[in-house]
Every structure is written in C-alpha cells, then in structure tokens.
C-alpha cells in the first residue's frame, strides 16, 4: 500500500510485509528462518521491539515499535533489504523447484516498478497502521494470532510455530516478544 507512511516513528504499529506477487515463499522453512533470524538481529541491534508476529505463506504481520533513536521506517527498510538478499541467495543455492519462475517473476516486478536492482522481493510499503486505542490493539493482536487458524493451518493459534501466539498462551515461542498485557488493554 504505497502512500501510507509511518508518521510517529516511536509509536506502536501494525504492519504487513508482503512478498511480490503474493508468491508463497514462506511455504519453505529456510525462508521463514531467515525472517526469524533477522527479526532477532533487529531486536538486538536496531532497536526493534516486537509485540506480535505471524509468518504466513506470502506475507508477515507484525505489531512493532522502534526504540529511540531508531526509526521504525528505517528498521523495516533494512529488514526488507537484508532478507531480500538472503532470500535470493537461498533461492539460488538451495534446492527450490520453482527457482527459475520465482526469479523471473521478481525480475519482471523490478522492471515494472523501475526499482534499482534486478529483483523486487517485497511489495513496496508496509501498510502501517498506528495502534492508538486498547481495543484496536487487541483486535490486531487477535487478527495476527488467528490468521493461521483462519487459513486452516492449525486448530489453535498457539500450535503455529511461526507466530507469537505461543508466547502469549504458553510463555515462550520461536522468537522472544514483548507480551502486551491484553487483560488491561480491553
């Protein structure tokens, strides 16, 4: 969603990062793991605070905030840039039956959008929504955690490994997140 901007860089935001052409890149574990590793890096080194996440087959939803002096838009830009490089390396190096199709599709999108570089991995923009009310925060948190249930991947949100639902329900998950006190948000 080009045109949407993060105006308040330190505020809590719901963002969606989408693979170009809605390619189901995250059906393979190696790509999901690249996302998790880079989120960890951004938490440790770039001031990113992750409150909730889910990695679906072709997009990622996050509730995030940047700790000053970091700017959320810059952290997300760097996240997308780094993961794009790592995804392209993995597509070329690992056995990926769709590698030729994926690369040609991403190259076509790069030409269409006149982006610098040979491939466009991510759709431009992050569709940021500033989360200001407690009810809206709870709504987006539930939306994120129930995404895999709605998609028919799991029956219970906490059973999906690539989500923060288990952090909220079981107290631990594949990525450490800052758990929001949803009892007090309602």
Secondary structure, DSSP 8 states (H G I E B T S, - for coil): -TT---SSTTS-EEEEEEBGGG--GGGSHHHHHHHHHHHHHHHHHS-EEEEEEEE-SSEEEEEEEE-TT--HHHHHHHHHHHHHHHHHHHHHHS--TTHHHHHHHHHHHHHHTT-SSS---B-S----EE--SHHHHHHHHHHHHHHHHHTTS-SSGGG-TTBSHHHHHHS--SS------HHHH-
